[in-house]
């Protein structure tokens, strides 16, 4: 393939928004399998162009892929393999990194990470193989310092792509500035890449494509019914002997939960951080992210970006509390009726 636009992430920095917006521009084509196809995460036995259903007459088509999974591994050999696969498949690749204030991004990633863990434990993507007896046992502070998916450090990764493809082929999307100025960002990409795909959605409203979710939580009625209240003060009861997973990604009541497993879940969720003081966020930036962003900012050279770069080094933080997931009263009422 002659050229393509590839976004390695990181996650929780606007990749879903960009994927949606590009999909709604004529002559722009994403993988038919959908976002995060991660074509270059492993060796393939078919060419990259086969991933896209491009109109045969669309000679100037812009093929794009947003796969934040490319930046979720710290091992340099992982990034080397991805870059080599890109090089073998695309003659002239253009790379976009999505950038977001790093503490906010990490908090969002942590919250996102807890959603499947609260339902499936360590085996979080398979209902059949779930492991609730091994729930997630990390505070945000522990997670951001130990998990690349949450505490993503970018400067070395970006540097590897710059060294491989050149500064002119590496671009940045700054979520705080560009989410509301997509037309300007797209003009920059259009001019830089030379793709013949004008912005056909110019002037259109920028949608909200990812709705926030409440913090997941567990309820366990071991020996007697438990009263559950929502934020409006309404009440419902969880019958004795039942375990309730309250999660905006999927509510569930388990009637035959092992008491030891239930207890492990209840203890684990006590570690899940919901409250973030402004002072803590500022200190975390200085402690963990400042040096990385100073190195990263070396790639934001004149000409590499057409808009305004947020002042991450003098960011104003505010206290934050992640809301709790609202209980599903219809599910609870049905559970109560089934015990009558």
C-alpha positions as CSV (number, residue, x, y, z in Angstrom):
1,X,0.0,0.0,0.0
2,X,1.3,3.5,-0.9
3,X,0.1,5.4,2.2
4,X,-2.2,5.2,5.3
5,X,-2.9,7.2,8.5
6,X,-2.2,5.1,11.6
7,X,-2.9,6.1,15.2
8,X,-1.2,4.0,17.9
9,X,-3.0,5.8,20.7
10,X,-2.7,6.0,23.6
11,X,-6.2,5.0,24.8
12,X,-8.5,7.4,26.6
13,X,-7.0,10.3,24.7
14,X,-9.6,10.8,21.9
15,X,-9.1,7.8,19.6
16,X,-12.8,6.9,19.6
17,X,-13.8,10.4,18.8
18,X,-11.3,10.6,15.9
19,X,-12.3,7.2,14.5
20,X,-15.9,8.4,14.5
21,X,-15.1,11.7,12.8
22,X,-12.9,10.2,10.1
23,X,-15.6,7.5,9.4
24,X,-18.0,10.3,8.6
25,X,-15.8,12.0,6.0
26,X,-16.2,10.9,2.4
27,X,-13.2,9.1,0.9
28,X,-12.0,8.1,4.4
29,X,-12.0,4.4,5.1
30,X,-11.3,2.5,8.4
31,X,-10.8,-1.2,8.8
32,X,-14.0,-3.2,8.0
33,X,-13.5,-5.0,11.3
34,X,-13.9,-1.8,13.2
35,X,-11.8,0.4,15.5
36,X,-8.8,-1.1,17.2
37,X,-8.3,-3.8,14.6
38,X,-4.5,-3.7,15.5
39,X,-3.4,-5.2,12.2
40,X,0.3,-4.7,13.0
41,X,0.1,-6.3,16.4
42,X,1.0,-9.7,14.8
43,X,2.3,-11.1,11.5
44,X,-0.5,-11.4,8.9
45,X,-0.7,-13.6,5.8
46,X,-2.6,-11.0,3.7
47,X,-1.8,-7.4,2.6
48,X,-2.9,-4.4,4.6
49,X,-5.0,-3.0,1.8
50,X,-7.3,-6.0,2.1
51,X,-8.5,-4.6,5.5
52,X,-10.3,-1.7,3.9
53,X,-13.4,-1.8,1.7
54,X,-12.4,1.0,-0.6
55,X,-14.4,2.0,-3.6
56,X,-12.4,0.9,-6.6
57,X,-12.8,4.3,-8.2
58,X,-11.6,6.2,-5.1
59,X,-8.0,6.8,-6.1
60,X,-7.4,9.4,-3.4
61,X,-8.9,7.4,-0.5
62,X,-7.6,8.0,2.9
63,X,-7.2,4.7,4.8
64,X,-6.9,5.1,8.6
65,X,-6.6,2.9,11.6
66,X,-6.9,3.9,15.3
67,X,-5.5,1.1,17.4
68,X,-4.5,2.3,20.9
69,X,-3.4,-1.3,21.7
70,X,-0.2,-0.5,20.0
71,X,0.9,1.6,23.0
72,X,-0.2,-0.6,25.8
73,X,3.1,-2.6,26.0
74,X,6.3,-1.1,27.4
75,X,8.8,-3.6,25.8
76,X,10.8,-1.8,23.1
77,X,10.9,-5.0,21.0
78,X,7.0,-4.8,20.8
79,X,7.2,-1.3,19.2
80,X,10.1,-2.4,17.0
81,X,8.0,-5.2,15.6
82,X,5.0,-3.0,15.0
83,X,7.1,-0.4,13.2
84,X,8.8,-3.0,11.0
85,X,5.4,-4.5,10.1
86,X,4.2,-1.0,9.2
87,X,7.3,-0.4,7.1
88,X,6.8,-3.6,5.2
89,X,3.1,-2.9,4.5
90,X,2.9,0.8,3.9
91,X,5.4,2.8,1.6
92,X,4.7,6.2,3.2
93,X,2.9,5.9,6.5
94,X,1.6,8.9,8.5
95,X,1.3,8.5,12.3
96,X,-0.9,10.5,14.7
97,X,-0.5,10.3,18.4
98,X,-3.4,11.4,20.5
99,X,-2.3,13.5,23.5
100,X,-4.2,14.3,26.6
101,X,-3.2,15.8,30.0
102,X,-1.6,12.6,31.4
103,X,-3.1,12.5,34.9
104,X,-6.6,12.9,33.5
105,X,-5.9,10.3,30.9
106,X,-4.6,7.8,33.5
107,X,-7.6,8.4,35.8
108,X,-9.9,7.7,32.8
109,X,-7.9,4.6,31.9
110,X,-8.1,3.3,35.5
111,X,-11.8,3.8,35.7
112,X,-12.2,2.2,32.3
113,X,-10.0,-0.7,33.4
114,X,-12.2,-1.4,36.5
115,X,-15.4,-1.9,34.4
116,X,-14.6,-5.3,33.0
117,X,-12.6,-6.3,36.0
118,X,-15.6,-5.8,38.2
119,X,-17.5,-8.4,36.3
120,X,-14.8,-10.9,35.2
121,X,-11.9,-10.6,37.5
122,X,-8.5,-11.3,35.9
123,X,-10.2,-13.2,33.0
124,X,-12.1,-10.1,32.3
125,X,-13.1,-10.6,28.6
126,X,-14.8,-14.0,28.9
127,X,-18.0,-14.7,30.8
128,X,-17.3,-18.4,30.5
129,X,-13.8,-18.2,31.9
130,X,-14.4,-15.4,34.4
131,X,-12.5,-15.4,37.7
132,X,-14.3,-13.3,40.2
133,X,-12.2,-14.9,42.9
134,X,-9.3,-12.9,41.6
135,X,-10.6,-9.3,41.5
136,X,-8.6,-6.2,40.9
137,X,-6.7,-5.2,44.0
138,X,-5.0,-2.0,43.2
139,X,-5.5,1.6,44.2
140,X,-5.1,4.2,41.4
141,X,-1.7,5.1,42.8
142,X,-0.6,1.5,42.6
143,X,-2.0,1.0,39.1
144,X,-0.6,4.2,37.6
145,X,2.9,3.3,38.7
146,X,2.8,-0.3,37.6
147,X,0.5,-0.7,34.7
148,X,1.5,0.6,31.2
149,X,-2.2,0.6,30.2
150,X,-2.9,3.1,32.9
151,X,0.3,5.0,33.5
152,X,1.3,5.3,29.8
153,X,4.7,7.0,29.2
154,X,4.9,8.2,25.7
155,X,8.2,9.9,24.9
156,X,10.3,6.9,24.1
157,X,7.5,5.4,22.0
158,X,6.9,8.6,20.0
159,X,10.7,8.9,19.6
160,X,10.9,5.5,18.1
161,X,8.2,6.3,15.5
162,X,9.9,9.7,14.7
163,X,13.3,7.9,14.3
164,X,11.7,5.3,12.0
165,X,9.4,7.5,9.8
166,X,10.7,11.1,10.3
167,X,9.3,14.1,12.0
168,X,7.2,15.1,8.9
169,X,5.3,11.8,9.1
170,X,4.5,12.0,12.9
171,X,1.6,14.3,14.0
172,X,-0.3,15.0,17.2
173,X,-3.9,15.4,18.2
174,X,-4.2,17.4,21.4
175,X,-7.6,16.4,22.9
176,X,-8.2,19.5,25.0
177,X,-7.7,21.8,22.0
178,X,-8.5,19.7,19.0
179,X,-11.7,18.0,20.1
180,X,-13.5,21.3,19.6
181,X,-11.4,22.3,16.6
182,X,-11.5,19.2,14.5
183,X,-11.8,21.2,11.2
184,X,-8.5,22.9,11.9
185,X,-6.9,19.6,12.8
186,X,-8.1,17.9,9.7
187,X,-6.9,20.7,7.5
188,X,-3.5,20.2,9.0
189,X,-3.6,16.4,8.3
190,X,-4.9,17.1,4.8
191,X,-2.1,19.5,4.0
192,X,0.6,17.3,5.6
193,X,-0.3,14.0,4.1
194,X,-1.5,15.0,0.6
195,X,-4.5,12.6,0.7
196,X,-7.2,13.7,-1.7
197,X,-10.0,13.6,0.9
198,X,-11.4,17.0,1.7
199,X,-13.3,17.5,4.9
200,X,-16.9,16.8,3.9
201,X,-18.3,17.3,7.4
202,X,-16.8,20.8,7.9
203,X,-18.8,22.9,10.3
204,X,-20.7,19.9,11.7
205,X,-21.2,19.6,15.4
206,X,-18.6,17.6,17.3
207,X,-20.5,14.8,19.0
208,X,-20.0,13.1,22.4
209,X,-19.2,9.6,21.3
210,X,-18.3,8.1,24.7
211,X,-20.6,8.6,27.7
212,X,-19.1,8.5,31.1
213,X,-19.8,5.5,33.3
214,X,-20.3,5.3,37.0
215,X,-17.7,3.6,39.3
216,X,-18.7,-0.1,39.5
217,X,-19.5,-1.7,42.9
218,X,-20.5,-4.9,44.6
219,X,-23.3,-5.7,47.0
220,X,-23.5,-8.9,49.0
221,X,-26.5,-10.1,51.0
222,X,-24.9,-13.0,52.9
223,X,-27.4,-13.8,55.6
224,X,-30.2,-11.2,55.3
225,X,-31.7,-8.8,52.7
226,X,-29.6,-5.7,52.0
227,X,-31.2,-2.3,51.3
228,X,-29.8,-0.6,48.2
229,X,-30.3,3.1,47.5
230,X,-29.8,5.1,44.4
231,X,-28.7,8.8,44.2
232,X,-32.3,10.0,44.3
233,X,-32.9,8.1,47.6
234,X,-35.1,5.4,46.1
235,X,-34.7,1.9,47.8
236,X,-34.7,-1.7,46.7
237,X,-33.6,-4.9,48.3
238,X,-31.1,-7.6,47.4
239,X,-32.4,-10.9,48.8
240,X,-30.3,-12.8,51.2
241,X,-27.7,-15.2,49.7
242,X,-27.3,-13.1,46.5
243,X,-24.4,-11.1,45.1
244,X,-25.1,-8.0,42.9
245,X,-22.6,-6.6,40.4
246,X,-23.7,-3.0,39.8
247,X,-21.9,-1.9,36.7
248,X,-23.0,0.5,33.9
249,X,-21.5,-2.0,31.4
250,X,-23.8,-4.8,32.6
251,X,-25.7,-5.4,35.8
252,X,-25.9,-8.9,37.2
253,X,-27.2,-10.8,40.2
254,X,-25.5,-14.1,41.1
255,X,-27.5,-16.4,43.3
256,X,-25.0,-19.1,43.9
257,X,-21.9,-17.0,44.7
258,X,-19.3,-18.7,46.9
259,X,-19.1,-16.7,50.2
260,X,-15.3,-16.7,50.1
261,X,-15.3,-15.3,46.5
262,X,-17.9,-12.7,47.5
263,X,-15.8,-11.6,50.5
264,X,-12.7,-11.3,48.2
265,X,-14.6,-9.0,45.9
266,X,-16.0,-6.9,48.7
267,X,-12.5,-6.4,50.1
268,X,-10.9,-5.7,46.7
269,X,-13.4,-2.9,45.8
270,X,-12.3,-1.1,49.0
271,X,-9.1,-0.3,47.2
272,X,-10.7,1.1,44.1
273,X,-10.0,4.9,44.1
274,X,-12.8,7.3,43.3
275,X,-11.6,10.5,44.8
276,X,-8.7,12.5,43.4
277,X,-7.6,15.8,45.1
278,X,-6.2,18.6,43.0
279,X,-3.0,18.5,45.0
280,X,-2.5,14.8,44.5
281,X,-3.0,15.2,40.8
282,X,-0.5,18.0,40.6
283,X,2.1,16.0,42.6
284,X,1.5,13.0,40.5
285,X,2.2,15.0,37.3
286,X,5.5,16.3,38.8
287,X,6.5,12.9,40.1
288,X,5.6,10.6,37.2
289,X,4.8,12.6,34.0
290,X,6.7,15.9,34.0
291,X,10.0,14.5,32.7
292,X,8.2,12.3,30.1
293,X,6.2,15.3,28.8
294,X,9.3,17.5,28.7
295,X,11.0,14.9,26.4
296,X,7.8,14.5,24.5
297,X,7.4,18.2,23.9
298,X,10.7,18.2,21.9
299,X,8.7,16.6,19.1
300,X,6.2,19.5,19.0
301,X,8.5,21.6,16.9
302,X,7.4,24.5,14.7
303,X,5.7,23.2,11.6
304,X,4.8,19.9,13.3
305,X,1.5,21.2,14.5
306,X,-0.8,23.9,13.2
307,X,-2.9,24.7,16.4
308,X,-2.4,25.5,20.0
309,X,-0.6,23.2,22.3
310,X,-2.1,23.0,25.8
311,X,0.2,24.1,28.7
312,X,0.4,20.8,30.4
313,X,3.3,22.0,32.6
314,X,1.1,24.7,34.3
315,X,-2.2,22.8,34.3
316,X,-4.9,23.8,36.8
317,X,-6.2,20.8,38.6
318,X,-9.5,20.5,40.5
319,X,-10.8,17.9,43.0
320,X,-12.6,15.1,41.3
321,X,-14.9,12.3,42.4
322,X,-16.0,9.6,40.0
323,X,-19.7,8.9,40.5
324,X,-21.0,5.5,41.4
325,X,-22.9,3.3,39.0
326,X,-26.6,3.6,39.6
327,X,-28.3,0.4,40.6
328,X,-30.8,-1.3,38.3
329,X,-34.0,-1.4,40.4
330,X,-36.0,-3.4,37.8
331,X,-33.4,-6.2,38.2
332,X,-33.4,-6.0,42.0
333,X,-37.2,-6.0,42.1
334,X,-37.3,-9.1,39.9
335,X,-34.8,-10.8,42.1
336,X,-36.9,-10.0,45.2
337,X,-40.1,-11.4,43.4
338,X,-38.3,-14.6,42.5
339,X,-37.7,-15.3,46.2
340,X,-41.3,-15.0,47.2
